[in-house]
Amino acid sequence: MKSSPARGRISEEVDAASPEAYDPRMQTILAILVVLLAIGALVALVRGIIVFLRTKDEELRRDPSAGPSESSLKQNNMMWRRIQFQALAVIAAVLLLLLAHPHAG
């Protein structure tokens, strides 16, 4: 009885997910990436706090119909950068956990 080409691909995928095919270098790279992304989120948070602390009273008392102040735009930009770093760090951490515990067949 011949095996179909699709069946061969499935068995190759299962073989690739076996513990013998595991590469510890990828886990190291992802761990370093998680740390770097967490540092990036921390830097963005600190920069946002610094911009917030430098906000002047004139900016707080200005007419809201004039649009957002330069300080508000910088704070918003830092918040989005922090969120992006955190999201990437979470994705990298999930990949790290998936690689650390490969599913047995």
N, C-alpha and C positions, 0 to 999 in steps of 0.2 A: 504494500500500500504506500503510495507516494504522499509526501506532505505537500500541502499547497504553499505557494510563495508567501501568502499572508501569515500562515502558521509559522513559517521560518522567521519572519520579522518579529512576531510576538515572542518567540523563544529567545531571540537575540536581545530584545528589550529586557526580558527577565534576567538574562545572563548579565547584562550591563548594570542592572540594579543590585546584583549580588555583592556581598561584602568583599569578595576578592577584587572587584572592580573599583572599590572605594579608593579615592586619592586624598590622603590627609593634607596635602598642600592646599587644596581648595578650602578646607575647613580653616586653615591658618589665614588664608587670604581674606575669607569672609569675616573672621574674628577681628582682624586688623581693620577691615572696612567698617565694621560696626563701631569700633572705638573711634575711628576718624569721623564718622558721621555724627556720633554723639558729641564729640568735641566741637564740630561745626554747629550743631544745635545750641550748645552752650555759648559759643562765641556770638551767635546771632542773638541769643537772649540777652547777653550782657550788653551788646551794642544797642539793642532796643531800649534797655533800661537806661543807658547813658544818654541816649537821645531824649527819653522821657524826662530825665532829671535836668536836662539843659533847656527844657521848654520854659519860655519866659512868660511873665504875666500878661504882656501885651498880646501874645499869641492866644492866650486863654480867653481874653476879654474881647477879642475881635468879633466883628459881625459874622455870624455863621453863613449868611447868604453869599459871602465873598468866596466860599469854597474852603476846602481843607488847607490848613497851613503847611508850610514846608516840613515842619517838625512832625505833624500828624502823618504826612506821606512817608517820611522816613521810618516812623514807628510802625506803620502798617507794612512797609517793605520788610523790615526786620522780622515782624511776626510771620509773614509768609515764608521767609527764608528758614526760620526756625521750624515751621510746620513741614516744609519740604525735607529738611535734614532729618527730622524725626520720622517721617514716613519712610524715607529711604533706609534709615537705621532699622526700623521694624521689619521691612522686607528682607534686608540682609540677615537679620537675626532669625527670621523664619527659615530662610534658606540654610543657615548654619545649623539650626535644629534638625531640619530634614536630612541634611547630610550626616549629622552626628548619629542619627538613628535610622539607617536604611531599613526599608520594609523587607521582611523575608518572604519571598516568593509567592 
